[in-house]
Amino acid sequence: MFDPEEEAMLMEIVREFFRISFDEMKNIGDLTRKLLFDPSRIDNEAAAVEQVREALKEMPKEHAMIMGVFISGFIRCNLSQCSIRV
């Protein structure tokens, strides 16, 4: 698994590879967070999954890749917190 510095470097490599601006990347991150965690939009996990699926249908493949990197980062953060507690 990547450590936080490697994750940030990977995100920058992907961003530059697809020529996505930093502001565009921040917007994708904000959208990802809303789709997964916004309590005013999400009733349960199934609703979050459905919202992500719908967003991916309308999103350029490059943006979907960035969203995947953000989701991967969320998962890694969550897993590292779990291992700290144990």
C-alpha positions in Angstrom: 0.0 0.0 0.0 1.1 3.6 -0.6 2.0 5.9 2.2 0.5 9.4 2.1 3.5 11.0 0.4 3.5 8.3 -2.3 -0.3 8.7 -2.7 0.1 12.5 -3.2 2.9 11.9 -5.8 0.7 9.3 -7.6 -2.2 11.8 -7.7 0.1 14.5 -9.2 1.4 12.0 -11.8 -2.1 11.0 -12.8 -3.2 14.7 -12.9 -0.3 15.7 -15.1 -0.6 12.6 -17.4 -4.2 13.5 -18.2 -3.5 17.3 -18.2 -6.1 18.0 -15.6 -5.7 21.3 -13.8 -5.3 21.5 -10.1 -8.7 23.2 -9.8 -10.4 20.6 -11.9 -8.8 17.9 -9.7 -10.1 19.7 -6.6 -13.6 19.7 -8.1 -13.5 16.0 -8.8 -12.4 15.4 -5.2 -15.2 17.6 -3.9 -17.7 15.7 -6.1 -16.4 12.4 -4.8 -16.7 13.4 -1.2 -20.3 14.6 -1.8 -21.3 11.5 -3.7 -20.0 9.3 -0.9 -20.5 11.2 2.3 -22.9 14.1 2.1 -25.7 13.3 4.5 -28.2 15.5 2.7 -27.8 13.4 -0.4 -27.0 9.9 0.9 -29.4 7.7 2.8 -27.2 4.6 2.9 -24.2 2.9 1.2 -26.3 1.5 -1.7 -27.4 5.1 -2.5 -23.8 6.3 -2.5 -22.8 3.5 -4.8 -25.6 4.3 -7.2 -24.7 8.0 -7.2 -21.1 7.2 -8.0 -22.2 4.9 -10.9 -24.4 7.6 -12.3 -21.7 10.2 -12.1 -19.2 7.9 -13.8 -21.6 7.5 -16.8 -21.4 11.3 -17.5 -17.8 11.8 -16.6 -14.8 11.7 -19.0 -12.6 8.7 -18.4 -9.8 10.9 -17.2 -12.0 12.3 -14.4 -13.2 8.8 -13.5 -9.5 7.8 -13.1 -8.9 10.7 -10.7 -12.1 9.8 -8.8 -10.7 6.3 -8.5 -7.5 7.6 -7.0 -9.5 9.7 -4.5 -11.6 6.7 -3.5 -8.4 4.6 -3.2 -7.0 7.2 -0.9 -10.2 7.2 1.3 -10.0 3.5 1.6 -6.3 3.5 2.5 -6.9 6.2 5.2 -9.7 4.1 6.6 -7.7 0.9 6.6 -4.7 2.6 8.3 -6.9 4.0 11.0 -8.3 0.5 11.6 -4.9 -1.0 12.0 -3.8 1.8 14.4 -6.8 0.9 16.7 -5.9 -2.8 16.8 
